Amino acid sequence: MNMQERDMVSDVLSGTKSSMVTYTNAIGECSNKSLKNALTQLRTEAEQFQDQLGQIAIQKGYYPSAQNATQQDKQQLKSALSKNISGGNMTGGNMNNKMS
């Protein structure tokens, strides 16, 4: 089975997102300042990579742009984030919407 470019981009974006979560968790648990700085740098690089690849994916129509979100989409996201933050759940939960 041949993977389409769109699928590959999606897989890489998903993997990068997962890596950023792992880096964030490790940073929060790390007591070694040097290691914490290294993990922070890796997370920053992953964020920059994800942003660059995400922009390419948006340009190619592989990934929805937040600019295309309706006011209702934005309000739903705001409500979900507010609920998760006030409930102590900072992971964002499962939010399936156009702004993911």
Sequence and secondary structure as in RCSB ss.txt:
>XXXX:A:sequence
MNMQERDMVSDVLSGTKSSMVTYTNAIGECSNKSLKNALTQLRTEAEQFQDQLGQIAIQKGYYPSAQNATQQDKQ
QLKSALSKNISGGNMTGGNMNNKMS
>XXXX:A:secstr
    HHHHHHHHHHHHHHHHHHHHHHHHH   HHHHHHHHHHHHHHHHHHHHHHHHHHHTTSS  GGG  HHHHH
HHHHHHHHHHHTT TT     STT 
